[in-house]
Amino acid sequence: MGGVGNVRKILVVLYTALALGANPALADVASLREGDMKKLVLHEAPVAVPEAVLLDAEDGEHALADYRGKWVVLNFWATWCAPCRKEMPSLDRLQTAMPELAVVPVATGRNAVEGIRRFFEEAGVTALPILRDPQSQLARGMGVMGLPVTVILNPDGQEVARLIGDAEWDSDSAKAVLAALASGS
């Protein structure tokens, strides 16, 4: 039984090395991943993202296309999700530290605007917009099965990486990974 597990591990390591070796830029970015960023899965090729309407606190409509031309850190979260609540302040600090990025938190499912506002106030979140996906249309379209999930979008609006679970998005590793992605190295 242990032999099969070891062979699988070797094959996974070999496949990852070959895949990253085929794309030197990904290998460079991958080498920067430490701590929570080790959970970040880098895609070998960009993945299309579905169109969806997001609502702001006043029910104004927004689209991900509004962010084209910028690197986007798209975070799916909910007010009832403890890990989401834990990571949100780090996303706020990331937006302040790297204003060239668009950090876009999307409250998925049933999240009352009052609850979102109260949480942002309690957590000291000031740099992030309130955006909602009340019917989970975007989350479902992107295969988000649990929360939190953070997806990195390139300036063309395509998914290039995904992290499942919470992370410290303002860590040195996270900022280095995002800077390397944005610089194309």
C-alpha positions, 0 to 999 in steps of 0.5 A, a space after each residue: 500500500 505504501 509503495 503505491 502512495 510513494 509512486 503517486 507522490 513521485 508522479 505528482 512531483 514529476 508532473 508538477 516539475 514538468 508542467 512548471 518547467 514547460 512554463 518558466 514564468 510559472 516556475 518563477 512564480 511557484 518558487 515564491 509561494 510560502 506559507 498560505 500561498 503554497 495552497 495557490 494553484 497556478 493554471 498552466 493556461 488561463 481559464 475563461 470566467 463567466 459573465 455575471 451581474 454583481 450588486 453593490 450595497 445600493 443594488 447597483 449592477 457591476 460586472 467583472 469586465 469593469 476590472 479589465 486591464 487590471 490584475 484582480 484578486 477575486 475573493 468569494 466569501 460570506 458573512 457567516 463564514 468564519 475563515 472568510 471573516 478571518 482573512 478579510 482584513 488581510 485582503 483590505 491591507 493588500 488593497 492598500 499595499 498594492 493599489 495597482 491590483 483590484 481586490 474584489 470581495 464578492 459576498 456569495 449567497 444570502 448576505 444582508 447588506 447591513 450584515 456586510 456593512 457591520 462586519 466591514 466596520 467591525 473588522 476595520 475594512 475600508 479599502 474594499 467595495 461591497 459586492 454581492 452575488 446573491 443568487 451565487 450565479 458567478 460562484 456556481 459558474 466558476 465552480 466555487 463549492 465552499 468558502 472562502 475561495 480566491 481567484 486571481 484574474 489576469 488583465 484580460 479577465 481570465 483565471 490564472 490561479 486559485 486558492 481554496 481556503 483562507 490566506 494572509 493576502 498581505 503576507 510578503 509571499 502573497 505580495 511577491 507572488 502577485 507582483 511576479 504574476 503582474 510583471 509576467 515573470 
